[in-house]
Amino acid sequence: MKILLAVDGSPVSTHATKFAIKLVRELAEPSELVLFHADPPLLQAAAIKLGVEAVQRYHAENNQFAIKSAQATLNRAKVTFTEKLVVAEPADAIVKQAKKGRFDLIVMGTHGRGALKGLLLGSVAGKVIAHGTTPVTVVR
């Protein structure tokens, strides 16, 4: 089973990571786990003002922050994983990666707050469920 674990560095991502570990351990067949983070792009005006190197450094630091806790949790659990870090709108990037990589499942956390549409699911999780074709397990 191929599992895409989408994280954002929040405590809810830690819960999703722990769920993914439990799932990997319960599967009879070996699984492939990919730790994924999509850092939203900066506004064009801000990117131009900062310059290419500063923007690259900004995204690299955000990506590392977002996956740091999940990396540590997965390493402590001795679960093998690979990483995929991109600069893109998170929901779109998750859906695209799941389809491109032919993943069997997306595991992600949700804060469960936001506008009426996102009352039960976070906006990123809601968009992934609405626009994707890959099954999604949402962890709170």
C-alpha beads as a LAMMPS data file, in Angstrom:
LAMMPS data file: protein, C-alpha beads

140 atoms
139 bonds

1 atom types
1 bond types

-500.0 500.0 xlo xhi
-500.0 500.0 ylo yhi
-500.0 500.0 zlo zhi

Masses

1 110.0

Atoms # bond

1 1 1 0.000 0.000 0.000
2 1 1 1.281 3.453 -0.900
3 1 1 0.474 6.078 1.730
4 1 1 0.908 9.831 1.305
5 1 1 1.282 11.451 4.735
6 1 1 0.604 15.177 4.304
7 1 1 1.873 17.315 7.184
8 1 1 2.111 21.007 8.031
9 1 1 4.092 21.019 11.280
10 1 1 1.051 21.432 13.522
11 1 1 0.204 19.227 16.509
12 1 1 -2.591 17.726 14.413
13 1 1 0.064 16.572 11.928
14 1 1 1.711 14.689 14.779
15 1 1 -1.572 12.856 15.397
16 1 1 -1.780 12.018 11.683
17 1 1 1.815 10.758 11.754
18 1 1 1.084 8.487 14.709
19 1 1 -2.000 7.171 12.911
20 1 1 0.074 6.457 9.781
21 1 1 2.638 4.571 11.892
22 1 1 -0.108 2.433 13.410
23 1 1 -1.558 1.778 9.960
24 1 1 1.811 0.783 8.469
25 1 1 2.425 -1.627 11.343
26 1 1 -1.012 -3.232 10.972
27 1 1 -0.740 -3.869 7.243
28 1 1 0.095 -7.424 6.240
29 1 1 2.040 -6.316 3.173
30 1 1 5.003 -3.936 3.196
31 1 1 3.930 -0.375 2.569
32 1 1 5.509 2.704 1.038
33 1 1 5.142 5.876 3.099
34 1 1 5.885 9.313 1.684
35 1 1 6.108 12.288 4.039
36 1 1 4.758 15.256 2.083
37 1 1 4.620 18.993 2.629
38 1 1 3.545 21.765 0.281
39 1 1 4.626 25.258 1.257
40 1 1 2.312 27.899 -0.213
41 1 1 4.052 30.222 -2.662
42 1 1 4.689 33.819 -1.683
43 1 1 2.844 36.634 -3.378
44 1 1 4.740 37.657 -6.489
45 1 1 5.424 41.170 -5.167
46 1 1 6.933 39.774 -1.959
47 1 1 9.022 37.237 -3.865
48 1 1 10.416 39.932 -6.160
49 1 1 11.262 42.173 -3.211
50 1 1 13.010 39.377 -1.309
51 1 1 14.944 37.975 -4.249
52 1 1 15.441 34.421 -5.485
53 1 1 17.897 33.255 -2.810
54 1 1 15.834 34.610 0.081
55 1 1 12.659 33.016 -1.302
56 1 1 14.403 29.650 -1.705
57 1 1 15.745 29.887 1.847
58 1 1 12.283 30.867 3.137
59 1 1 10.623 27.837 1.541
60 1 1 13.419 25.474 2.598
61 1 1 13.080 26.627 6.215
62 1 1 9.282 26.322 6.136
63 1 1 9.485 22.831 4.639
64 1 1 11.980 21.678 7.266
65 1 1 9.881 23.123 10.083
66 1 1 6.759 21.424 8.730
67 1 1 8.276 17.941 8.561
68 1 1 10.647 18.061 11.552
69 1 1 8.234 16.602 14.112
70 1 1 6.914 13.961 11.709
71 1 1 10.473 12.931 10.784
72 1 1 11.380 12.502 14.442
73 1 1 8.219 10.533 15.190
74 1 1 8.698 8.230 12.182
75 1 1 12.388 7.707 12.970
76 1 1 11.643 6.867 16.626
77 1 1 9.082 4.328 15.416
78 1 1 11.641 2.917 12.945
79 1 1 9.221 3.372 10.041
80 1 1 10.862 3.714 6.646
81 1 1 9.743 6.724 4.620
82 1 1 10.773 9.086 1.876
83 1 1 10.168 12.815 1.703
84 1 1 8.615 15.016 -0.937
85 1 1 8.709 18.773 -0.372
86 1 1 7.193 21.232 -2.839
87 1 1 6.261 24.874 -3.157
88 1 1 2.611 24.944 -4.195
89 1 1 -0.897 25.468 -2.874
90 1 1 -1.246 22.619 -0.337
91 1 1 -4.597 21.099 -1.324
92 1 1 -3.834 21.151 -5.039
93 1 1 -0.348 19.742 -4.464
94 1 1 -1.623 16.894 -2.277
95 1 1 -4.264 15.895 -4.828
96 1 1 -1.749 16.115 -7.685
97 1 1 0.930 14.108 -5.851
98 1 1 -1.554 11.419 -4.819
99 1 1 -2.699 10.991 -8.407
100 1 1 0.774 11.239 -9.974
101 1 1 2.267 8.779 -7.483
102 1 1 -0.716 6.434 -7.641
103 1 1 -1.122 6.448 -3.895
104 1 1 -3.687 4.179 -2.274
105 1 1 -4.379 6.486 0.668
106 1 1 -3.781 10.041 1.881
107 1 1 -3.405 10.524 5.635
108 1 1 -3.615 14.084 6.930
109 1 1 -4.681 16.063 9.941
110 1 1 -7.332 18.718 10.247
111 1 1 -7.884 21.474 12.738
112 1 1 -11.648 21.233 12.310
113 1 1 -12.167 24.980 12.297
114 1 1 -12.790 27.667 9.742
115 1 1 -15.707 28.856 7.660
116 1 1 -19.052 27.082 7.627
117 1 1 -17.861 24.830 4.783
118 1 1 -14.889 23.834 6.924
119 1 1 -16.803 23.439 10.160
120 1 1 -15.933 19.755 10.501
121 1 1 -12.911 19.588 8.197
122 1 1 -10.100 22.068 7.698
123 1 1 -10.100 23.883 4.399
124 1 1 -7.116 21.955 2.992
125 1 1 -8.570 18.610 4.035
126 1 1 -11.977 19.570 2.651
127 1 1 -10.484 20.561 -0.701
128 1 1 -8.449 17.343 -0.905
129 1 1 -11.560 15.274 -0.235
130 1 1 -13.677 17.299 -2.662
131 1 1 -11.212 17.418 -5.554
132 1 1 -9.216 14.218 -5.239
133 1 1 -9.975 10.654 -6.191
134 1 1 -7.641 9.009 -3.676
135 1 1 -9.223 7.872 -0.386
136 1 1 -8.406 10.214 2.512
137 1 1 -8.129 9.475 6.207
138 1 1 -8.497 12.684 8.206
139 1 1 -7.121 12.667 11.756
140 1 1 -8.019 15.162 14.487

Bonds

1 1 1 2
2 1 2 3
3 1 3 4
4 1 4 5
5 1 5 6
6 1 6 7
7 1 7 8
8 1 8 9
9 1 9 10
10 1 10 11
11 1 11 12
12 1 12 13
13 1 13 14
14 1 14 15
15 1 15 16
16 1 16 17
17 1 17 18
18 1 18 19
19 1 19 20
20 1 20 21
21 1 21 22
22 1 22 23
23 1 23 24
24 1 24 25
25 1 25 26
26 1 26 27
27 1 27 28
28 1 28 29
29 1 29 30
30 1 30 31
31 1 31 32
32 1 32 33
33 1 33 34
34 1 34 35
35 1 35 36
36 1 36 37
37 1 37 38
38 1 38 39
39 1 39 40
40 1 40 41
41 1 41 42
42 1 42 43
43 1 43 44
44 1 44 45
45 1 45 46
46 1 46 47
47 1 47 48
48 1 48 49
49 1 49 50
50 1 50 51
51 1 51 52
52 1 52 53
53 1 53 54
54 1 54 55
55 1 55 56
56 1 56 57
57 1 57 58
58 1 58 59
59 1 59 60
60 1 60 61
61 1 61 62
62 1 62 63
63 1 63 64
64 1 64 65
65 1 65 66
66 1 66 67
67 1 67 68
68 1 68 69
69 1 69 70
70 1 70 71
71 1 71 72
72 1 72 73
73 1 73 74
74 1 74 75
75 1 75 76
76 1 76 77
77 1 77 78
78 1 78 79
79 1 79 80
80 1 80 81
81 1 81 82
82 1 82 83
83 1 83 84
84 1 84 85
85 1 85 86
86 1 86 87
87 1 87 88
88 1 88 89
89 1 89 90
90 1 90 91
91 1 91 92
92 1 92 93
93 1 93 94
94 1 94 95
95 1 95 96
96 1 96 97
97 1 97 98
98 1 98 99
99 1 99 100
100 1 100 101
101 1 101 102
102 1 102 103
103 1 103 104
104 1 104 105
105 1 105 106
106 1 106 107
107 1 107 108
108 1 108 109
109 1 109 110
110 1 110 111
111 1 111 112
112 1 112 113
113 1 113 114
114 1 114 115
115 1 115 116
116 1 116 117
117 1 117 118
118 1 118 119
119 1 119 120
120 1 120 121
121 1 121 122
122 1 122 123
123 1 123 124
124 1 124 125
125 1 125 126
126 1 126 127
127 1 127 128
128 1 128 129
129 1 129 130
130 1 130 131
131 1 131 132
132 1 132 133
133 1 133 134
134 1 134 135
135 1 135 136
136 1 136 137
137 1 137 138
138 1 138 139
139 1 139 140
